[in-house]
């Protein structure tokens, strides 16, 4: 994968262009941004996405729009921990109803306003749009994990636990915390308490560990430090420099050997 010139990202004729060596132009509908988001290599095809590092952003642009969305969907199927971003065509404010057809992107896609509407560093523009994305709901988090583990049976129990963690909605019913934990033990080591902690950590990461997002969504620093070490095996500085929430779930699943 060729490395682009630092701090440069170009929109032209509906195509994202990433430049590498002088005189060599690479064209692709997919461009990758990796932490600390200072360069934008071109991704030749979605098949090359399986090795993307955690915290990656994948930016797509193209005409026709449906073709670019198809490539972005294929990439996110191979690398679900990447944050999908799409450049809105000039004069277009929404992708509905086309986006409703793409279930893999519907709740995660970051829409980036046309470059003409923004003055400044292009990479920073994309990262800012990702940071402003709405925090994930319990349903979105549960669906992501169920797809990653390829087991829809875990989705509803996870949604109940995530709802309790993020919205104060009692998981309740006839199930105790121990009952949920016994169910979750069939999939791996995380208990109901662990899943609730991960939901909070995901929202904290999306809100902006450095304070860019909603302060009400962020964990107390002491808890964030502990969760980053326990579930991701990283220092808080690493958590702070990455954006999005998908990579947090992926990192936690890998650390506990779910995937």
C-alpha angles and dihedrals in degrees: 000000000000120000117236126224108277116265097006130118124156134202115200133157091347093303130111110227124198118190125211124163118016110277094014117106123190118197124198140145088229126066124177127217117191130186127310081030098222099130139034117214118191118247109219096205141348089255088071092059100086092085097051112132121243112274094035121151118207115205122198133186132164153122123276091042095210091059092053091047090051091055091046090050092050090051093049090050089058095038108026090169091069119095110238115223128182131192111229113228114249111279094017121112101177142027094213129159093017093057091056087066092059106071094177091062104029099097098028110041117118112212112212116203116236115284090241089067093058133062118198141042111353096212091051088050092058093045091049091053090052091050090052093054113119115262115261118266123227089257094052092050093046092048091050092053093045091053092045092051091039092230121112092188091078094053100082096046090048092048089054092051093044090049090054091049098046106026104024089244108153111236085213126140115114092319124103124202088257090054091053091048092051089052093048091048088071088068103038146306101302116109127205088267091053093052091050090051091050091052090055091047091052092052090046091053093047092047090056123266089218093055102266095123139050107318090211090063096054125095122236107271094246092055093044091052092050094046093048090054096042102043103026104023091227139118119257090247089066091050090050097052096052125076132213132037104247093080090055092059092043092049092049092049091050094047091053091042097243088134 
